[in-house]
Amino acid sequence: MTTATEARTTGRGSGAMAVAQRIGRSLMLPIATLPAAALMVRLGQPDMLGRPGFPDSLNRIAQFLARGGGALIDNMPLLFAVGIAVGFARKSDGSTALAAVVGYLVFKNVLGAFKDGNLPPVEKVVDGKVGTAAPPVDAGVLGGVVMGIVVALLYQRYYRKKLPDWLGFFGGRRLVPILSAFAGLFIGVIFGYIWPVLGTGLHDFGAWLVGSGAAGAGVYGVANRALIPIGMHHLLNSFPWFQAGSYKGQHGDIARFLAGDPSAGQFMTGFFPIMMFALPAACLAMYHCARPERRKVIGGLMISLALTAFITGVTEPIEFSFMFIAPVLYAIHAVLTGISMALVWTLGMKDGFGFSAGAIDFMLNLGIATNPWGLVVVGLGFAVVYYTVFRFAIIKFDLPTPGREAPEPEEQERQQEREPATNKGGIRGDVPVAVAETTTDKAIDKQEYPVSLGKVSPNRQDAGAAQPARPTQPQEARRGRDDGDEDQDRSRLGI
């Protein structure tokens, strides 16, 4: 651990930083599943393997890919809830994951009872007739993060809770999913009343941005990235992307651009330099700033995240890897995204996408874009800026980006166990290492292999040799982990 890291973990605000690091480590596992999901979704789109002119067998494969990848993308909040609950709670096990699933499903269904009139209506079948209705409120990834933390805290507090004998079956770990269900109910009601109010303001804000030119595009870029952590960027996108303007019967920036509107693209063009070039450069900076012993593992993750962003334009896996553990970096990223949006619109560049601002959409829309190769030049410039800014900020402020987290206690213990092998001939506390190790080994032998004079080997009775007794297991290992619910099971059954 570096001196800066030690200062960070022992100084002011160390508790908040430790929590952020634990959340960041917990997110690594679900984030690792997203690149594959993004590629499957993109390949399954109608402009890729699902083109109408392709063979039916290929179209079926496209459907399988789109649905398979969509299962992970659509349930990203659930993945984050489970990942955070398991990684954040100490001594977590399978019951922690189960509690996270229970809590989030209750939260999501309760939230679905509230409707959000700010989003475009969705089709709904009522009494055999197809109609439209306001979509349900969706808290996005923030809901998963909140439920994951709540479940982890509930688990740590109640996984050994003992109940009266007549309720003994529900004690211990079995109690946590029950409490998580009620927590999901309570939090879902709170979110349901707050979200539509915030959504109304965001919808009106999006309507104002449409008529604000380059400045509006820049403000939109900052707001779009800033709202991703709380999952409300979809509300901001709803008016500019799907409702603003009209061209040949098409409404919204996306539909108008794909229909050939030369004035469309205000709220899409600036994403191409960021998603294709800047964020992959940020991955490179985080890789170079990782601890040497972690660099190999982090390198594989960062390569997959960078390729996913460049090819498909799906950047959430990159952004979630540092937004909670290094919010300063995420704030910088949001501001630079706004600068990109304003800059390309000022330069007269126009491009759009049907899925996201990745290389696939970039190549598909070359024929209708305005100065698309200029976006590549701008993107390379932003790549240099991102790499420089990220690397400077990470090193200067010792930000705990992936690969720079403080080692876990288990990792420190393993490092201490390896230390004698790398310190041969050295001194350990005024005693030569070889002498200290020999003394320690003898002490361990005496404790774990006591000689019992009453147990003499039959083959060596004449020699009077004493046979060492079987190693005595530590008391904690014999007793096992106190599960709480196991104790109550025994008492209830009279064992």
C-alpha positions as CSV (number, residue, x, y, z in Angstrom):
1,M,0.0,0.0,0.0
2,T,1.4,3.4,-0.9
3,T,1.8,6.3,1.5
4,A,-1.0,8.1,-0.2
5,T,-3.3,5.2,0.1
6,E,-2.5,4.8,3.8
7,A,-3.3,8.5,4.3
8,R,-6.5,8.1,2.4
9,T,-7.7,5.1,4.4
10,T,-6.8,6.5,7.8
11,G,-7.5,10.2,7.3
12,R,-10.7,12.2,7.2
13,G,-13.5,10.7,5.2
14,S,-11.8,7.3,5.3
15,G,-15.2,5.6,6.1
16,A,-16.9,7.0,3.0
17,M,-13.8,6.0,0.8
18,A,-13.8,2.5,2.2
19,V,-17.5,2.1,1.4
20,A,-16.9,3.4,-2.1
21,Q,-14.1,0.9,-2.6
22,R,-16.2,-2.0,-1.4
23,I,-19.0,-0.9,-3.8
24,G,-16.5,-0.6,-6.6
25,R,-15.1,-4.1,-6.0
26,S,-18.6,-5.5,-5.8
27,L,-19.5,-4.1,-9.2
28,M,-16.6,-5.7,-11.0
29,L,-18.3,-9.1,-11.4
30,P,-21.6,-7.9,-12.9
31,I,-19.8,-5.4,-15.1
32,A,-17.7,-8.2,-16.5
33,T,-20.8,-9.8,-18.0
34,L,-22.0,-6.6,-19.9
35,P,-19.5,-6.6,-22.8
36,A,-20.7,-9.9,-24.1
37,A,-24.4,-8.9,-23.6
38,A,-23.8,-5.6,-25.6
39,L,-22.2,-7.5,-28.5
40,M,-25.1,-10.0,-28.6
41,V,-27.7,-7.2,-28.6
42,R,-26.0,-5.2,-31.3
43,L,-25.5,-8.2,-33.6
44,G,-29.1,-9.1,-33.2
45,Q,-30.5,-5.7,-34.4
46,P,-32.5,-5.4,-37.7
47,D,-29.6,-3.5,-39.4
48,M,-27.2,-6.3,-38.6
49,L,-27.9,-10.0,-38.7
50,G,-31.6,-9.4,-38.5
51,R,-31.9,-7.6,-41.9
52,P,-35.1,-8.5,-43.8
53,G,-33.2,-9.6,-46.9
54,F,-31.1,-12.2,-45.0
55,P,-32.0,-15.9,-44.8
56,D,-34.6,-16.8,-42.2
57,S,-32.2,-19.0,-40.3
58,L,-29.9,-15.9,-39.9
59,N,-32.8,-13.8,-38.7
60,R,-33.6,-16.4,-36.1
61,I,-30.1,-16.4,-34.9
62,A,-30.3,-12.6,-34.7
63,Q,-33.4,-13.0,-32.5
64,F,-31.7,-15.4,-30.2
65,L,-28.7,-13.0,-29.9
66,A,-30.8,-10.0,-29.2
67,R,-33.0,-11.7,-26.6
68,G,-30.1,-13.3,-24.9
69,G,-28.1,-10.1,-24.6
70,G,-31.2,-8.1,-23.7
71,A,-31.8,-10.4,-20.8
72,L,-28.6,-9.1,-19.2
73,I,-28.9,-5.5,-20.3
74,D,-32.6,-5.2,-19.3
75,N,-31.8,-6.7,-15.9
76,M,-28.7,-4.7,-15.2
77,P,-30.1,-3.3,-11.9
78,L,-30.8,-6.8,-10.6
79,L,-27.2,-7.9,-11.5
80,F,-25.9,-4.8,-9.6
81,A,-28.2,-5.5,-6.6
82,V,-26.8,-9.0,-6.3
83,G,-23.2,-8.0,-6.9
84,I,-23.2,-5.3,-4.4
85,A,-25.1,-7.3,-1.7
86,V,-22.6,-10.2,-2.0
87,G,-19.5,-8.1,-2.3
88,F,-20.5,-5.4,0.3
89,A,-21.7,-7.7,3.1
90,R,-19.0,-9.3,5.2
91,K,-19.2,-13.2,5.5
92,S,-21.8,-13.2,2.7
93,D,-23.0,-16.4,1.2
94,G,-25.7,-17.7,-1.1
95,S,-28.5,-16.5,1.2
96,T,-27.2,-12.9,0.7
97,A,-27.7,-13.2,-3.1
98,L,-31.2,-14.7,-2.5
99,A,-32.1,-11.8,-0.3
100,A,-30.9,-9.3,-2.9
101,V,-33.1,-11.0,-5.6
102,V,-36.1,-11.0,-3.2
103,G,-35.6,-7.4,-2.2
104,Y,-35.1,-6.0,-5.7
105,L,-38.0,-8.0,-7.3
106,V,-40.4,-6.6,-4.6
107,F,-38.9,-3.1,-5.1
108,K,-39.3,-3.3,-8.9
109,N,-42.9,-4.5,-8.8
110,V,-44.0,-2.0,-6.2
111,L,-42.4,0.8,-8.4
112,G,-44.2,-0.6,-11.4
113,A,-47.5,0.3,-9.7
114,F,-46.7,3.9,-10.3
115,K,-47.0,5.4,-13.8
116,D,-44.7,7.9,-15.4
117,G,-46.6,10.2,-17.8
118,N,-43.4,12.0,-18.9
119,L,-42.2,9.1,-21.1
120,P,-43.8,8.2,-24.4
121,P,-46.8,5.8,-24.0
122,V,-46.3,2.1,-24.5
123,E,-48.7,-0.4,-26.1
124,K,-50.8,-2.4,-23.7
125,V,-53.4,-5.1,-24.3
126,V,-56.6,-4.6,-22.2
127,D,-59.6,-6.9,-22.7
128,G,-58.2,-8.2,-25.9
129,K,-57.7,-4.7,-27.4
130,V,-54.4,-3.0,-28.0
131,G,-54.1,0.4,-26.5
132,T,-51.5,2.8,-25.0
133,A,-50.7,3.6,-21.4
134,A,-48.1,5.5,-19.5
135,P,-45.1,3.3,-18.8
136,P,-44.2,2.3,-15.2
137,V,-41.7,4.2,-13.2
138,D,-38.2,2.8,-13.5
139,A,-35.4,3.7,-11.1
140,G,-32.8,2.1,-13.3
141,V,-29.4,1.1,-11.9
142,L,-29.8,3.4,-8.9
143,G,-32.6,1.1,-7.6
144,G,-30.3,-1.9,-7.9
145,V,-27.4,-0.1,-6.1
146,V,-29.7,1.1,-3.3
147,M,-31.3,-2.3,-2.7
148,G,-27.9,-4.1,-2.8
149,I,-26.5,-1.8,-0.1
150,V,-29.7,-2.2,2.0
151,V,-29.7,-6.0,1.8
152,A,-26.0,-6.1,2.7
153,L,-26.6,-4.0,5.8
154,L,-29.6,-6.2,6.8
155,Y,-27.5,-9.3,6.3
156,Q,-24.7,-8.1,8.5
157,R,-27.0,-7.2,11.2
158,Y,-29.5,-10.1,11.3
159,Y,-27.8,-13.2,9.8
160,R,-27.2,-14.5,13.3
161,K,-30.5,-13.2,14.8
162,K,-32.1,-15.7,17.1
163,L,-35.9,-15.8,17.3
164,P,-38.2,-17.5,19.9
165,D,-38.5,-21.2,19.6
166,W,-41.9,-21.2,17.9
167,L,-40.3,-18.9,15.1
168,G,-36.9,-20.6,15.2
169,F,-37.1,-21.9,11.6
170,F,-37.1,-18.3,10.3
171,G,-34.1,-17.2,12.4
172,G,-30.6,-16.5,11.2
173,R,-30.0,-16.4,7.5
174,R,-33.6,-17.2,6.7
175,L,-34.7,-14.0,8.3
176,V,-32.7,-11.8,5.9
177,P,-34.8,-12.4,2.7
178,I,-38.0,-11.7,4.7
179,L,-36.7,-8.4,5.9
180,S,-35.3,-7.6,2.4
181,A,-38.8,-8.1,1.0
182,F,-40.3,-5.5,3.4
183,A,-37.4,-3.2,2.7
184,G,-38.0,-3.4,-1.0
185,L,-41.7,-2.6,-0.4
186,F,-40.9,0.5,1.7
187,I,-38.2,1.8,-0.6
188,G,-40.3,1.2,-3.7
189,V,-43.1,3.3,-2.4
190,I,-40.7,6.2,-1.6
191,F,-39.2,6.0,-5.1
192,G,-42.6,5.8,-6.7
193,Y,-43.7,9.1,-5.3
194,I,-40.4,10.9,-5.9
195,W,-39.5,9.8,-9.4
196,P,-42.5,11.2,-11.5
197,V,-41.9,14.7,-9.9
198,L,-38.3,14.7,-10.9
199,G,-39.2,13.3,-14.3
200,T,-41.6,16.2,-15.0
201,G,-38.8,18.7,-14.5
202,L,-36.4,16.8,-16.7
203,H,-38.9,16.5,-19.5
204,D,-39.4,20.3,-19.5
205,F,-35.7,20.8,-19.3
206,G,-35.2,18.7,-22.4
207,A,-37.8,20.7,-24.3
208,W,-35.8,23.9,-23.5
209,L,-32.6,22.3,-24.7
210,V,-33.9,21.7,-28.2
211,G,-34.0,25.4,-29.1
212,S,-30.6,26.3,-27.6
213,G,-28.2,25.3,-30.4
214,A,-24.6,24.3,-29.5
215,A,-25.0,25.5,-25.9
216,G,-28.1,23.3,-25.5
217,A,-26.2,20.4,-26.9
218,G,-23.3,21.0,-24.5
219,V,-25.6,21.3,-21.4
220,Y,-27.5,18.2,-22.6
221,G,-24.2,16.2,-22.8
222,V,-23.3,17.1,-19.2
223,A,-26.8,16.4,-17.9
224,N,-27.1,13.1,-19.8
225,R,-23.9,11.6,-18.3
226,A,-24.7,13.1,-14.8
227,L,-28.1,11.4,-14.7
228,I,-26.8,7.9,-15.6
229,P,-26.0,7.0,-11.9
230,I,-29.6,7.6,-10.9
231,G,-31.1,6.1,-14.0
232,M,-33.0,9.2,-15.1
233,H,-31.1,10.0,-18.3
234,H,-33.9,8.2,-20.2
235,L,-36.3,10.9,-19.0
236,L,-34.0,13.6,-20.3
237,N,-33.6,11.8,-23.6
238,S,-37.3,11.3,-24.2
239,F,-38.1,14.7,-25.6
240,P,-35.0,15.5,-27.7
241,W,-34.6,11.9,-29.1
242,F,-38.2,10.9,-29.7
243,Q,-40.5,14.0,-29.8
244,A,-38.6,17.2,-30.9
245,G,-39.1,18.5,-34.4
246,S,-40.8,17.0,-37.5
247,Y,-39.5,15.8,-40.8
248,K,-41.5,13.7,-43.3
249,G,-43.8,12.6,-40.5
250,Q,-40.9,11.6,-38.3
251,H,-40.4,13.1,-34.8
252,G,-37.4,13.2,-32.6
253,D,-33.7,13.6,-33.3
254,I,-33.1,9.8,-34.0
255,A,-36.0,9.2,-36.4
256,R,-35.5,12.5,-38.2
257,F,-31.8,11.8,-38.8
258,L,-32.4,8.3,-40.1
259,A,-35.1,9.8,-42.4
260,G,-32.5,12.1,-43.9
261,D,-33.2,15.4,-42.1
262,P,-30.1,17.5,-42.6
263,S,-30.8,19.5,-39.4
264,A,-30.9,16.4,-37.1
265,G,-28.2,15.0,-34.9
266,Q,-27.8,17.8,-32.4
267,F,-28.2,15.4,-29.5
268,M,-26.3,12.4,-30.9
269,T,-23.2,13.6,-32.8
270,G,-21.0,14.5,-29.9
271,F,-21.3,11.0,-28.4
272,F,-19.2,9.4,-31.2
273,P,-15.8,10.9,-30.1
274,I,-16.5,10.0,-26.5
275,M,-17.7,6.5,-26.9
276,M,-15.4,5.4,-29.7
277,F,-12.2,7.0,-28.6
278,A,-12.2,8.9,-25.3
279,L,-13.5,6.2,-23.0
280,P,-11.3,3.5,-24.4
281,A,-8.4,5.9,-23.8
282,A,-9.6,6.2,-20.2
283,C,-9.5,2.4,-19.9
284,L,-5.8,2.6,-21.0
285,A,-5.1,5.2,-18.4
286,M,-6.7,3.1,-15.6
287,Y,-4.7,0.1,-16.8
288,H,-1.4,2.0,-16.6
289,C,-2.3,3.3,-13.1
290,A,-3.2,-0.1,-11.7
291,R,-0.9,-1.8,-9.1
292,P,1.7,-4.0,-10.9
293,E,0.4,-7.2,-9.3
294,R,-3.1,-6.3,-10.4
295,R,-2.3,-5.1,-13.9
296,K,-2.7,-8.4,-15.7
297,V,-6.2,-9.0,-14.3
298,I,-7.3,-5.4,-14.9
299,G,-5.8,-5.4,-18.4
300,G,-8.1,-8.2,-19.6
301,L,-11.2,-6.4,-18.2
302,M,-10.2,-3.0,-19.6
303,I,-9.6,-4.4,-23.1
304,S,-13.0,-6.0,-23.2
305,L,-14.7,-2.8,-22.0
306,A,-12.8,-0.6,-24.4
307,L,-13.6,-2.9,-27.4
308,T,-17.3,-3.0,-26.4
309,A,-17.4,0.8,-26.2
310,F,-15.6,1.3,-29.6
311,I,-17.6,-1.3,-31.5
312,T,-21.1,-1.0,-30.0
313,G,-21.1,2.3,-28.2
314,V,-22.2,0.7,-24.9
315,T,-20.1,2.6,-22.3
316,E,-22.0,1.9,-19.1
317,P,-19.6,-0.9,-18.2
318,I,-16.7,1.5,-18.3
319,E,-18.6,4.3,-16.5
320,F,-19.8,2.0,-13.7
321,S,-16.3,0.8,-13.1
322,F,-15.3,4.2,-11.7
323,M,-18.4,6.4,-11.2
324,F,-19.0,5.3,-7.6
325,I,-15.4,4.8,-6.5
326,A,-14.0,7.9,-8.2
327,P,-16.8,10.4,-8.6
328,V,-14.4,13.2,-9.4
329,L,-13.4,11.3,-12.5
330,Y,-17.0,10.8,-13.5
331,A,-17.7,14.6,-13.1
332,I,-14.7,15.3,-15.4
333,H,-16.1,12.8,-17.9
334,A,-19.5,14.5,-17.8
335,V,-18.1,17.9,-18.5
336,L,-15.9,16.7,-21.3
337,T,-18.9,14.9,-22.9
338,G,-20.7,18.3,-22.9
339,I,-17.7,20.0,-24.5
340,S,-17.7,17.3,-27.2
341,M,-21.4,17.8,-27.9
342,A,-21.1,21.5,-28.2
343,L,-17.8,21.4,-30.2
344,V,-19.0,19.1,-33.0
345,W,-22.3,20.9,-33.4
346,T,-20.4,24.2,-33.7
347,L,-18.1,22.7,-36.4
348,G,-21.2,21.6,-38.4
349,M,-20.7,17.9,-38.0
350,K,-23.8,15.8,-37.9
351,D,-24.2,12.1,-37.3
352,G,-26.7,9.8,-35.6
353,F,-27.4,6.2,-34.5
354,G,-30.2,3.7,-34.2
355,F,-28.6,1.9,-31.3
356,S,-25.6,3.8,-29.9
357,A,-22.6,5.8,-30.9
358,G,-20.2,3.0,-31.8
359,A,-18.2,2.0,-34.8
360,I,-21.1,-0.2,-36.2
361,D,-23.6,2.7,-36.3
362,F,-20.8,5.0,-37.5
363,M,-20.1,2.9,-40.6
364,L,-23.8,2.2,-41.3
365,N,-24.6,5.9,-41.4
366,L,-21.6,7.2,-43.4
367,G,-23.8,8.0,-46.4
368,I,-26.2,10.3,-44.5
369,A,-23.7,11.9,-42.0
370,T,-22.1,15.3,-42.5
371,N,-18.3,15.3,-42.2
372,P,-18.1,12.0,-40.4
373,W,-14.4,11.6,-40.8
374,G,-14.0,14.9,-38.9
375,L,-15.5,13.1,-36.0
376,V,-12.6,10.7,-36.1
377,V,-10.1,13.5,-35.8
378,V,-12.0,15.1,-32.9
379,G,-12.3,11.7,-31.3
380,L,-8.5,11.1,-31.4
381,G,-8.0,14.6,-29.8
382,F,-10.4,13.7,-27.0
383,A,-8.6,10.3,-26.6
384,V,-5.4,12.2,-25.8
385,V,-7.3,14.6,-23.4
386,Y,-9.0,11.7,-21.6
387,Y,-5.8,9.7,-21.2
388,T,-3.9,12.7,-19.9
389,V,-6.6,13.9,-17.5
390,F,-7.5,10.5,-16.2
391,R,-3.9,9.5,-15.6
392,F,-3.0,12.8,-13.9
393,A,-6.1,12.8,-11.7
394,I,-5.7,9.1,-10.7
395,I,-2.1,9.6,-9.6
396,K,-2.4,13.1,-8.2
397,F,-5.4,12.4,-6.0
398,D,-4.6,8.6,-5.6
399,L,-8.1,7.7,-6.8
400,P,-9.1,4.0,-6.1
401,T,-9.9,3.1,-9.7
402,P,-9.9,-0.6,-10.7
403,G,-6.6,-2.2,-9.8
404,R,-5.7,0.5,-7.2
405,E,-8.0,-0.5,-4.4
406,A,-6.5,-1.1,-0.9
407,P,-5.8,-4.8,-0.6
408,E,-8.4,-7.0,1.2
409,P,-7.3,-8.4,4.6
410,E,-7.1,-11.9,3.0
411,E,-4.8,-10.6,0.3
412,Q,-2.6,-8.9,3.0
413,E,-2.4,-12.2,4.9
414,R,-1.4,-14.1,1.8
415,Q,1.3,-11.4,1.2
416,Q,2.6,-11.8,4.7
417,E,2.7,-15.6,4.3
418,R,4.8,-15.1,1.2
419,E,7.1,-12.6,2.8
420,P,9.5,-15.1,4.6
421,A,10.2,-16.8,1.3
422,T,11.3,-13.4,-0.2
423,N,13.3,-12.3,2.9
424,K,15.8,-15.1,3.2
425,G,18.9,-14.1,5.2
426,G,17.1,-11.0,6.5
427,I,16.3,-9.9,10.0
428,R,12.8,-10.1,11.6
429,G,12.6,-8.0,14.6
430,D,16.2,-8.3,15.8
431,V,16.1,-12.1,15.1
432,P,17.5,-13.7,11.9
433,V,14.7,-15.0,9.7
434,A,16.0,-18.6,9.7
435,V,16.1,-18.7,13.5
436,A,12.7,-17.2,13.8
437,E,11.1,-19.6,11.3
438,T,12.7,-22.6,13.0
439,T,11.5,-21.5,16.5
440,T,8.0,-20.9,15.1
441,D,7.9,-24.2,13.4
442,K,8.8,-26.0,16.6
443,A,6.2,-24.2,18.5
444,I,3.6,-25.1,15.9
445,D,4.6,-28.7,16.1
446,K,4.2,-28.8,19.8
447,Q,0.8,-27.3,19.6
448,E,-0.7,-29.2,16.7
449,Y,1.1,-32.6,17.2
450,P,1.3,-33.2,21.0
451,V,3.0,-36.4,22.0
452,S,0.8,-38.7,23.9
453,L,2.6,-41.4,26.1
454,G,-0.6,-43.3,26.3
455,K,-0.7,-43.9,22.5
456,V,2.2,-46.1,21.6
457,S,2.6,-47.6,18.1
458,P,2.0,-51.4,18.2
459,N,5.0,-51.9,16.0
460,R,7.3,-50.0,18.2
461,Q,6.3,-50.9,21.8
462,D,9.6,-52.5,22.5
463,A,11.4,-49.4,21.6
464,G,9.1,-47.4,23.8
465,A,8.6,-44.9,21.0
466,A,5.6,-42.6,21.4
467,Q,3.3,-42.2,18.5
468,P,2.2,-38.7,17.9
469,A,-1.5,-38.3,18.3
470,R,-3.7,-37.1,15.4
471,P,-3.5,-33.4,14.9
472,T,-6.0,-31.6,17.0
473,Q,-8.2,-29.4,15.0
474,P,-8.6,-25.8,16.2
475,Q,-11.7,-25.2,18.3
476,E,-13.1,-22.8,15.8
477,A,-12.8,-25.3,13.0
478,R,-14.5,-28.1,15.0
479,R,-17.3,-25.8,16.0
480,G,-17.7,-24.5,12.5
481,R,-19.4,-21.2,11.6
482,D,-22.2,-20.1,13.8
483,D,-25.1,-20.0,11.4
484,G,-27.7,-18.9,13.9
485,D,-30.4,-20.7,12.0
486,E,-28.7,-24.1,12.6
487,D,-28.6,-23.5,16.3
488,Q,-32.3,-22.8,16.4
489,D,-33.0,-25.8,14.2
490,R,-31.3,-28.0,16.7
491,S,-33.1,-26.5,19.7
492,R,-36.5,-26.7,17.9
493,L,-36.0,-30.4,17.1
494,G,-34.7,-31.2,20.6
495,I,-31.2,-32.2,19.4
